[in-house]
Amino acid sequence: MTGLDVEDVSYSYGTRRALDGVSFSAEAGRFTALLGPNGAGKSTLFSLMTRLLVPPSGRIVVAGHDLARAPRQALARIGVVFQQPTLDLDLSVRRSLRYFAGLHGLSGRRAETAIDAALDRLGMRERSGEQVRALNGGHRRRMEIARALIHAPAVLLLDEPTVGLDAASRQAITAHVHDLAAGGMAVLWATHLVDEIRPEDPVVVLHRGRVLVRADAAEIAGTQSLGAAFLALTGGEEAAA
């Protein structure tokens, strides 16, 4: 089952081509990695998938809903964690999640049940009464993921979600999101860090706005490491280990 389909999507900023005929799918129940160096076009693609930008050509389909023809239905099926944090530091964890639950039409017991479920999945229930500013970077990221799960999306998009975090926090968050995918969600995880990708994960290698290859990580790596394979594919622009 496919959660997300991107079909022949292109986008330009003036004369600069940021994306050129990008096509791939992210299936339900899989952790799909969008691997590319900084400047590959990953953030532009996320802006298109969340309708912050509108592609002049191509098609994006979320859980069966065409983003251009039925944007409300498509966006309702997406949870997103952007690269830059977007948290109100003065709110408590629970109050912040209540606000976002309300934006998705959840209130009362339904909202509290959804909040508790999201916090439990990320191991954050015991921090729910704390102010966001009291959380460390890893727990703030977990909270953003919990927020993205409030409305039970079919597709979870994460744009470089571990940037700036220590190794232990990166490993914990990556493991949590792999578990979410194993539970049936379609996950698209944009990164330039190859150690966040497991051998069985589908990988889309994006370089200078084009998809170079789509295959499982082990198939791309072959007899070498994924980092070395990426280096060979991109002609010297390596991903970080």
C-alpha positions as CSV (number, residue, x, y, z in Angstrom):
1,M,0.0,0.0,0.0
2,T,1.3,3.4,-0.9
3,G,1.0,6.3,1.5
4,L,2.8,9.0,-0.6
5,D,3.4,9.2,-4.4
6,V,5.5,12.0,-5.9
7,E,5.2,11.9,-9.7
8,D,7.4,13.9,-12.0
9,V,7.6,17.0,-9.8
10,S,9.8,20.0,-10.8
11,Y,10.3,23.4,-9.3
12,S,12.5,26.4,-10.0
13,Y,13.4,29.5,-8.1
14,G,13.7,32.0,-11.0
15,T,16.3,30.4,-13.4
16,R,17.6,28.0,-10.8
17,R,16.2,24.5,-11.1
18,A,15.7,23.1,-7.5
19,L,13.8,19.9,-8.5
20,D,13.8,18.3,-11.9
21,G,11.3,15.5,-12.6
22,V,11.4,14.0,-9.1
23,S,9.4,10.7,-8.8
24,F,9.2,8.2,-5.9
25,S,6.8,6.5,-3.5
26,A,6.8,6.0,0.3
27,E,4.8,2.9,1.3
28,A,2.7,2.4,4.4
29,G,4.7,0.4,6.9
30,R,8.1,1.5,5.6
31,F,10.7,4.0,6.8
32,T,11.7,5.6,3.5
33,A,14.9,7.7,3.7
34,L,15.3,10.7,1.4
35,L,19.1,10.9,1.3
36,G,20.9,13.9,-0.1
37,P,23.6,16.5,0.8
38,N,22.6,20.0,1.8
39,G,21.3,21.8,-1.2
40,A,20.0,18.6,-2.9
41,G,16.4,19.9,-2.9
42,K,15.0,18.1,0.1
43,S,13.5,21.1,1.9
44,T,12.0,22.4,-1.4
45,L,10.4,19.0,-1.8
46,F,9.0,19.2,1.7
47,S,7.6,22.6,1.0
48,L,5.8,21.2,-2.0
49,M,4.5,18.2,-0.2
50,T,3.0,20.4,2.5
51,R,1.7,23.0,0.0
52,L,3.9,25.8,1.3
53,L,4.9,25.9,-2.4
54,V,2.8,24.7,-5.4
55,P,4.6,22.7,-8.1
56,P,4.1,24.0,-11.7
57,S,4.3,20.5,-13.0
58,G,3.9,16.9,-11.7
59,R,1.6,15.4,-9.1
60,I,1.7,14.6,-5.4
61,V,-0.8,12.1,-3.9
62,V,-1.2,11.5,-0.2
63,A,-3.1,8.4,1.0
64,G,-5.1,8.5,-2.3
65,H,-5.8,12.2,-2.2
66,D,-4.3,14.4,-5.0
67,L,-2.7,17.4,-3.2
68,A,-3.6,19.8,-6.0
69,R,-7.3,18.7,-6.4
70,A,-8.1,17.9,-2.8
71,P,-5.6,19.8,-0.7
72,R,-7.7,19.7,2.5
73,Q,-8.1,16.0,2.5
74,A,-4.5,15.4,1.5
75,L,-3.1,17.7,4.2
76,A,-5.3,16.2,6.8
77,R,-3.5,12.8,6.3
78,I,0.0,14.3,6.8
79,G,2.0,14.8,10.0
80,V,5.1,16.9,9.5
81,V,8.2,17.8,11.4
82,F,10.2,20.6,9.8
83,Q,13.9,21.1,10.1
84,Q,13.6,24.3,12.1
85,P,11.9,24.0,15.5
86,T,8.4,25.6,15.7
87,L,7.5,25.3,19.4
88,D,6.2,27.9,21.8
89,L,8.7,27.7,24.6
90,D,6.3,29.3,27.2
91,L,3.6,26.6,26.9
92,S,3.6,23.3,28.8
93,V,4.0,20.2,26.7
94,R,0.3,19.2,27.2
95,R,-1.1,22.7,26.6
96,S,0.9,23.0,23.3
97,L,-0.5,19.6,22.2
98,R,-4.0,20.6,23.2
99,Y,-3.7,23.7,20.9
100,F,-2.7,21.6,17.9
101,A,-5.3,19.0,18.7
102,G,-7.9,21.8,18.5
103,L,-6.5,22.8,15.1
104,H,-7.3,19.3,13.9
105,G,-10.8,19.4,15.3
106,L,-10.1,17.4,18.4
107,S,-11.4,18.5,21.8
108,G,-12.4,17.2,25.2
109,R,-11.8,13.5,25.9
110,R,-10.9,12.8,22.2
111,A,-8.1,15.3,22.4
112,E,-6.8,14.0,25.7
113,T,-6.8,10.4,24.5
114,A,-4.9,11.4,21.3
115,I,-2.4,13.5,23.3
116,D,-1.7,10.7,25.8
117,A,-1.3,8.1,23.0
118,A,1.2,10.4,21.1
119,L,3.1,11.1,24.3
120,D,3.3,7.4,25.2
121,R,4.6,6.5,21.8
122,L,7.5,8.9,22.2
123,G,8.1,8.2,25.9
124,M,7.1,11.7,26.9
125,R,4.1,11.2,29.2
126,E,6.0,12.1,32.4
127,R,7.1,15.4,30.9
128,S,3.6,16.6,29.9
129,G,3.4,19.2,32.6
130,E,6.8,20.8,32.0
131,Q,7.3,24.0,30.0
132,V,8.8,23.4,26.6
133,R,11.8,25.6,27.4
134,A,12.7,23.2,30.2
135,L,13.2,20.3,27.7
136,N,16.5,19.4,26.2
137,G,16.9,19.3,22.4
138,G,16.1,15.6,22.1
139,H,12.8,15.9,24.1
140,R,11.8,19.0,22.1
141,R,12.1,16.9,18.9
142,R,10.1,14.1,20.4
143,M,7.4,16.6,21.3
144,E,7.3,17.9,17.8
145,I,6.9,14.3,16.5
146,A,4.2,13.7,19.1
147,R,2.5,16.9,17.9
148,A,2.6,15.6,14.3
149,L,0.9,12.4,15.4
150,I,-2.1,14.0,17.2
151,H,-4.5,13.5,14.3
152,A,-3.4,10.0,13.4
153,P,-1.9,10.8,10.0
154,A,-1.3,8.2,7.3
155,V,2.0,9.8,6.3
156,L,4.7,11.3,8.5
157,L,7.2,13.7,6.9
158,L,10.4,14.6,8.8
159,D,12.9,17.1,7.3
160,E,16.4,16.6,8.9
161,P,14.8,16.0,12.3
162,T,18.0,15.2,14.2
163,V,20.1,18.2,13.2
164,G,21.9,19.7,16.2
165,L,21.1,16.7,18.5
166,D,23.7,14.6,20.3
167,A,24.3,11.0,19.2
168,A,22.2,9.4,21.9
169,S,19.2,11.6,21.1
170,R,19.6,11.0,17.3
171,Q,19.7,7.2,17.8
172,A,16.6,7.3,20.1
173,I,14.5,9.4,17.8
174,T,15.5,7.4,14.8
175,A,14.5,4.2,16.6
176,H,11.1,5.7,17.6
177,V,10.3,6.7,14.1
178,H,11.3,3.3,12.7
179,D,8.8,1.8,15.2
180,L,6.1,4.1,14.0
181,A,6.7,2.9,10.4
182,A,6.6,-0.7,11.6
183,G,3.2,0.0,13.1
184,G,1.8,0.8,9.6
185,M,2.6,4.5,9.0
186,A,4.3,5.7,5.8
187,V,7.4,7.6,6.9
188,L,9.5,9.9,4.7
189,W,12.7,10.8,6.6
190,A,14.9,13.4,4.9
191,T,18.6,13.3,6.0
192,H,22.2,13.6,5.0
193,L,23.3,11.2,7.7
194,V,23.7,7.6,6.5
195,D,23.9,6.1,10.0
196,E,20.2,6.9,10.5
197,I,19.3,4.4,7.7
198,R,18.9,0.7,8.2
199,P,19.9,-1.8,5.5
200,E,16.2,-2.8,4.9
201,D,15.0,0.8,4.5
202,P,14.0,2.1,1.1
203,V,16.2,5.0,0.1
204,V,15.7,7.7,-2.5
205,V,19.0,9.4,-3.3
206,L,18.4,13.0,-4.3
207,H,21.3,15.0,-5.8
208,R,21.1,18.5,-7.3
209,G,17.3,18.2,-7.6
210,R,17.2,14.8,-9.4
211,V,16.6,11.3,-8.1
212,L,19.7,9.2,-8.8
213,V,18.5,5.9,-7.5
214,R,15.5,4.3,-5.6
215,A,16.3,1.0,-3.8
216,D,16.7,-0.5,-0.4
217,A,19.8,0.7,1.4
218,A,21.5,-2.7,1.3
219,E,21.0,-2.9,-2.5
220,I,22.5,0.6,-3.0
221,A,25.5,-0.2,-0.7
222,G,26.2,-3.6,-2.3
223,T,29.6,-4.8,-0.9
224,Q,30.6,-1.3,0.4
225,S,29.1,1.0,3.0
226,L,26.1,3.2,2.2
227,G,28.3,6.3,2.7
228,A,30.8,5.0,0.2
229,A,28.1,4.2,-2.3
230,F,26.6,7.6,-1.9
231,L,30.0,9.2,-2.5
232,A,30.4,7.2,-5.7
233,L,26.9,8.1,-6.9
234,T,27.3,11.8,-6.3
235,G,30.8,12.2,-7.6
236,G,32.3,13.4,-4.4
237,E,29.5,15.1,-2.4
238,E,29.4,12.8,0.5
239,A,26.8,12.2,3.1
240,A,27.9,12.2,6.7
241,A,28.4,9.0,8.7
